[in-house]
Amino acid sequence: MNPFKGRHFQRDIILWAVRWYCKYGIFYPEMKEKLA
């Protein structure tokens, strides 16, 4: 079973986002603000 099947993003992008969330507790709006 592939947990990434049918997702809108590539596997690497999903894993990158999960790592950032676990490490820094950053949600998407906060991350978007920091990267802008």
N, C-alpha and C positions, 0 to 999 in steps of 0.2 A: 504494500500500500504506500502510495506516495502522498505525503501530507501537503505537497505544494501543487498538486494537480488541480487545474481549474482556477488558479489564482491570477490576479491581474498583473502582478509584478513577478520579476524573475526571482529565483530562489536566493541568489546572493543579496539582493536588495532587501528581501524579507529578513534574512538572517542578520544583516547589518543593522536594520532598524530594531530588531529584538535585542541585539547586543547593546546598542545605545540606551534603549529603555531600561534594561536590567542594570547597566553600569551607572547611568546618570539619572534615571527616573524622568527622562525628558519626553514629553508628549509632542506630537507633530507640530502644533502651532508654536510651541516654544522653540523647537528645533529649527523651524522655518524662519523664525525671527532672528535666531542666532546666526544662521547661515546667510541671511540677507545682507 
